[in-house]
């Protein structure tokens, strides 16, 4: 595992321990967050934040409520939010049809639908 973030500078590179970094942005615009020593790419940062990590050839999706809270696997959302935000889970089931993935992107609002639904569950 890579334990240092390497920053390219005009005159060489600098290595910074991941334990002292909260996150970073690349020139390409991609943003990353470090949580418990693991880096996650931020897909969208909001009151509900989506992340992705590559596991070999496949992508695994994660979420956090806000950007500074615990990152959890998206596949556990029904279990982890069952008691804290049942309205959100009810809206998910109502608003997303069986053929729509939770990660569907809404071009008109430039947001993932799951984030829009989460914000609605909070009255935003």
Helices and strands as residue ranges (DSSP letters): E 4-9, E 12-17, G 18-20, E 23-25, E 31-35, E 38-44, E 48-55, E 58-65, E 72-73, G 74-76, H 77-80, H 86-95, E 105-106, E 111-112, H 113-121
